[in-house]
């Protein structure tokens, strides 16, 4: 059996795009070996930037914080949904797909290719309420996507369906196309343990092939 790891996360940089209205990231080297004897960096950021996970508290009053999420919720069988060409990711895309408790559903729209383009935050494909409710009914651990989020604007109904149903949301993924045609996918998605409603994370797909 051969194991391959595929990074599905964007690099966190000072010039990374942010959701319209959010403050830009401040990320700079604050100490150097030459001056201080060691290197250090300083960062100021909102939680919902780059590749990150939303916890229920993001949209649900009294919901769990990201630091309260059990580790076994942060990994699971990866189920890739090829949603390219669909502005609305409807429940019909689950035809022939059997979702299981603990799965991590990945929505590949192709929109992630626009990540550093101005159009990335103008409009993007989003799941329907029926799709979100199917994920909740199946008790999946997480729904991840290569777009800014599951809603285009307020009142954020898809966020509320998923987070209210205890399904985590992973946003701004990349490299999902590398999972096409793979049957044995396991996802690892561990957020930074912040006392907050969300956190940046490194999301990695583990693919096993061969005998």
N, C-alpha and C positions, 0 to 999 in steps of 0.2 A: 504494500500500500504506500503510495506517494502522497505526501501532504504538501499543499501549496497555500501560502498566505497572501491574500490580496487586500491592500489597504483601501478602504472605502471612504477615507477621511481627507478633507482639504487641509493643506498646510496652514497653520495659524501664523499670519503675518501682520505687520503694521498697516498694510494697505488693503487688507481684505474688505470686501463689500459688506455693508451692514443694512439691515432692514430700514426702509425709509422712515425717518423720524428718530431713529436710534442714534446715540452718539458714536462717533468713530472710535475705533480702537486706538489706545495709546500703548505702544509697545516699543521699548527702546533699551539699549544697553546702558545701564546705570553705573557699572563699575568695570574697570579694565585691569588686566594683569599689570600693564605698564604703570598705571597710576595707583592702583589699590592693592596689587598683589594677587588679585583673583578677578574672574569675570562674573558678572551678575546682570540680570535683566529685570525691568519693571514693566508691569502690565496693568492697565485700567480698561475694563471692558464690561459690557452687559453680558448676560449669560446666553442670549439668543443670537449668537454670531458664529459663523463658520459651522463646522459639523458639531452638532450638539443634541442633547436629549432633553425633551420636556417631561417634567414630572406632573402628576395631577394638580399640584398646587398652582401651576401656571394659569389654569383657567377654572379650577374648582375650589370654592371656599372651603378651607379646612382640609384640603387634599394633602397627600403625602409629599414631603420635600424630596429632592433628588438624593440627599444624603441618607434618607430612610429606606430607599429602594433596596430590597434584598438582592444579593449578587446573583442568585439563580434566576432572577428576572432579566438579567443583562446578557444572557447567552441562550442559544436555542437553535433548532433547525431553521435554516434559511429557506424561505419560499419566495422565489423571484417571480414577479408578475410583469410581463412585457406589456407595458401600457403606451408604447410609442405610437403616436398618431391619434391619441385620445385626449381631448381637452377635459372630458369628464371620465374619471376612472370608475366605471360602474360595476355593479355586482356581477354582470355577465362575464367579466374577465376572470371570474373565479370558477366558471364552468369547467369541469374536469379537474379541479384543484381541491384536494381534501385538506382543509386547515385543521391543525391539531393544537391542543392546549400547549402553550409554551413556545409556539412558533414565533419567528421573527419574519414578518412579511416585508418584502422590499419592492417598492414601486419604481420600475425603470421606465422613465418617460423620455430620456434623452435631453431633458431641459438642463441638466447639470453642465452640459457643454457651454452654456451661456454664463457660467458663474461669475466671470469677471467682465461681462458685457453690460451696458446700460439697461438692456431689455430684461435682464434676469428678474428684476423685482416689479416689472410692469404688469405682467399676467403670466400664469403658468397653469399646467394641468393639475386638477385637484380630484380627490376621491369623492364619490357621492355619499349621501347619508346612508343609503342601503349598503354600500361597500363597507363603510365604517361599522355599521351595526352587525354585519356578518363577521367582522374581525372580533368585535366584542363578544358575540355569541359563541365564537370558537375559543374564546379565552386565550388569544395569542398574547405573547409578552409585549410585543412592540410592532409598530408599523414605521418603516423607514422609507425615505423618498429623496430623490435627487432634485428637489425643488425647495423654495423657501419655507413651505409649510402646507398643511392640508386645507387651508382656507385662503381665499383671496382678500377678505376683509371682514370687519365686524358684522354680525355678532359672533363670529367664529364657531359655527355649529359643529363642524367636523372635529375640531379640537375638543369641544365639550363632550361629544359622543364618545370619542376614544378615551380621553383622560377620565371622564366620568365613569367609564366602563373599566377603568384600571388598566388601560392599554397605553404604554409609553409611546412617545412620538420622537423619531430621529429625523432631523432635517438637514438639508444641504449635504447630501451624500455625493460621492463621485465614484467613477470606475465600475458602475453596476453592469455595464455592457460586458465586462470580462466574466460575468457569471452566467451569461447565456449558454444554454446547452449543458450546464452542469447539474447533476442530479444529487450529489452528496455534498451539501453546503452546510456548514455550521458557522453561526455568527457570534462574535464576541464584541460586546458594545458596553464598555465600562466608563461611566461618566466620572469626572472629578467629584470627590466626596464633599460637596459644598452644602452648607445649611441654607439652601435656596430652592427656587422653583424650577431650575434647569441648570445644566452645566455642559461645558465642552467635553468631548470624548474622542477616543480613538476607536473607530469601528473597523473591524477586520473580519474578512470572510476566510474561513478555513475550508479548503476543498481537498477531498481525498479521492484519489484515482488509482486504478490498477488493482491487482489481486491482493 
